[in-house]
Amino acid sequence: MKGRALALSILAGAVVSSALALVYAKYESRKLFIELQSLQSKRDAMNIEWGRLQLEQSTWATHSRVERLARDRLGMVSPSPNQVVIVRP
C-alpha cells in the first residue's frame, strides 16, 4: 500500500510538473510570436523607408539636376566644338 501511494504521488507530481511545463511553453510561444509580429512590422516600415530613400536618391541624381548644379555652383560649361580635342591611340 505504501509503495502504491508513493507511486501515485510521484505520478501526480509528474502530471503537475508536465502541466506547468506546458503552460510555460505556451507562454513563451505567445511571447515569441508577439516579438515576431513586432519585428515584421519594423521590417515593413524599414522597407517602406528604403523605397523612399531610393526614390529620393534617384531624384537627386538625375542628369538634368547634376548638370544644372555643375553650371550654377561650379561654373562649368560645355566646351565649344573648337575646344574639343580627339586623342587617338
C-alpha positions in Angstrom: 0.0 0.0 0.0 2.8 2.4 0.9 4.5 1.7 -2.5 1.3 2.4 -4.3 0.8 5.7 -2.5 4.4 6.7 -3.3 4.0 5.8 -7.0 0.7 7.7 -7.1 2.2 10.8 -5.6 5.2 10.6 -8.0 2.8 10.3 -10.9 0.7 13.2 -9.6 3.9 15.3 -9.3 4.9 14.4 -12.8 1.5 15.4 -14.1 1.6 18.7 -12.3 5.1 19.5 -13.5 4.2 18.4 -17.0 1.2 20.8 -16.9 3.3 23.6 -15.6 5.9 23.0 -18.4 3.1 23.1 -21.0 1.8 26.4 -19.6 5.3 27.8 -19.7 5.9 26.6 -23.2 2.6 28.2 -24.4 3.6 31.5 -22.7 7.0 31.5 -24.3 5.4 30.7 -27.7 3.0 33.6 -27.4 5.7 35.9 -26.2 7.9 35.0 -29.2 5.0 35.3 -31.6 4.3 38.8 -30.4 8.0 39.7 -30.8 8.0 38.2 -34.3 4.9 40.4 -35.2 6.7 43.4 -33.9 9.9 42.7 -35.8 7.9 42.1 -39.0 6.2 45.4 -38.6 9.5 47.1 -38.1 10.9 45.3 -41.2 7.9 46.5 -43.3 8.4 50.1 -42.1 12.1 49.9 -43.0 11.3 48.5 -46.4 9.0 51.5 -47.0 11.6 53.9 -45.8 14.2 52.2 -48.1 11.9 52.6 -51.0 11.5 56.3 -50.2 15.3 56.8 -49.9 15.9 55.0 -53.2 13.3 57.3 -54.9 14.9 60.4 -53.2 18.4 59.3 -54.4 17.2 58.8 -57.9 15.6 62.2 -57.8 18.8 63.9 -56.6 21.0 62.1 -59.1 19.1 63.0 -62.3 21.2 64.1 -65.1 19.5 67.4 -65.5 19.9 68.3 -61.8 23.6 67.3 -61.8 24.2 69.4 -65.0 22.3 72.4 -63.5 24.3 72.2 -60.3 27.6 71.9 -62.3 26.7 75.1 -64.2 25.4 77.1 -61.3 27.7 76.2 -58.4 30.9 75.2 -60.3 30.6 77.5 -63.3 31.1 74.6 -65.7 30.1 74.9 -69.3 30.1 72.6 -72.3 33.1 73.1 -74.4 32.7 74.6 -77.9 33.4 72.3 -80.8 36.8 74.0 -81.5 37.9 73.3 -77.8 37.3 69.6 -78.2 40.4 67.5 -79.0 40.2 63.9 -80.0 43.1 61.8 -79.0 43.7 58.6 -80.9 46.0 55.8 -79.6 
